Amino acid sequence: MSISPIYLMMMVISIADAITPFSTRISESSDLR
């Protein structure tokens, strides 16, 4: 069983896109400290 690199990249991008808002908020709050 092998996963195509393109499919894997698309999954990583979609997950990163969903997580981005939270990560930016965390980084901003840490900067305020």
C-alpha positions as a printed NumPy array, in Angstrom:
array([[ 0.   ,  0.   ,  0.   ],
       [ 1.501,  3.328, -1.051],
       [-0.03 ,  6.794, -0.78 ],
       [ 0.567,  9.132, -3.706],
       [ 2.771, 12.125, -2.763],
       [ 0.209, 14.502, -4.302],
       [-2.602, 13.132, -2.132],
       [-0.367, 13.311,  0.934],
       [ 0.568, 16.919,  0.144],
       [-3.071, 17.894, -0.33 ],
       [-3.945, 16.361,  3.038],
       [-1.082, 18.179,  4.778],
       [-2.104, 21.497,  3.192],
       [-5.767, 21.061,  4.16 ],
       [-4.85 , 20.162,  7.753],
       [-2.393, 23.068,  8.009],
       [-5.034, 25.428,  6.58 ],
       [-7.507, 24.278,  9.245],
       [-4.946, 24.634, 12.061],
       [-3.468, 27.965, 10.912],
       [-5.992, 30.306, 12.642],
       [-5.405, 28.618, 16.016],
       [-1.62 , 28.63 , 15.637],
       [-1.623, 32.331, 14.695],
       [-3.759, 33.156, 17.73 ],
       [-1.4  , 31.217, 19.996],
       [ 1.655, 32.969, 18.548],
       [-0.002, 36.383, 18.938],
       [-0.965, 35.711, 22.567],
       [ 2.577, 34.504, 23.333],
       [ 3.97 , 37.688, 21.735],
       [ 1.726, 39.845, 23.935],
       [ 3.296, 38.211, 26.987]])
